[in-house]
Amino acid sequence: MRAGTFGRRAALVAGLVVLALVATGAQPPKGLEGTWKLDVAKSTFHPGPAPTSMTLTYTPVPNGVQIVVDMTGPDGTKQRWEMTPLYDGKDHPVTGHPNADTISVDKSEGPKSQSTFKKGGKVTAVNMRTLSADGRTLTIESTGTDEKGQAIHNKQVFVR
């Protein structure tokens, strides 16, 4: 796989992960803030390949959350991007991601949250984020399409 293709695919994976982290309400769900690390062995990536490492940092801000993603792909390519969505159901900018330029929160139900990622107004991913009852595991189910229109379905498992 060419490095550029991995970079775009890795950015999509990271984008899907971040989508799933956003929840409605005045503040992030209790226990979600902080740094999460991908457990590659417990995660699945279709079509793949999986990144070798990924961390998500979730920081509360007034009426929203700042999210920073740092990732290393299987070929050593590093990527970083950020966003600060507000909890208002509207599209908010995403920077540094080739397959998405906005994110919006669609619904939230307790420890679960559904979010939508878009590029040029077109939906590229829908994610469901679930925080475990003990607050130690964050699971993100991502479905959508990559920059080539290829279907993706990933299950990312994060731990502290």
Sequence and secondary structure as in RCSB ss.txt:
>XXXX:A:sequence
MRAGTFGRRAALVAGLVVLALVATGAQPPKGLEGTWKLDVAKSTFHPGPAPTSMTLTYTPVPNGVQIVVDMTGPD
GTKQRWEMTPLYDGKDHPVTGHPNADTISVDKSEGPKSQSTFKKGGKVTAVNMRTLSADGRTLTIESTGTDEKGQ
AIHNKQVFVR
>XXXX:A:secstr
  HHHHHHHHHHHHHHHHHHH  SSSS  TT  EEEEE GGG EEES    SEEEEEEEEETTEEEEEEEEE TT
S EEEEEE  BSSSS EEEES TT SEEEEEEEETTEEEEEEEETTEEEEEEEEEE TTSSEEEEEEEEE TTS 
EEEEEEEEE 
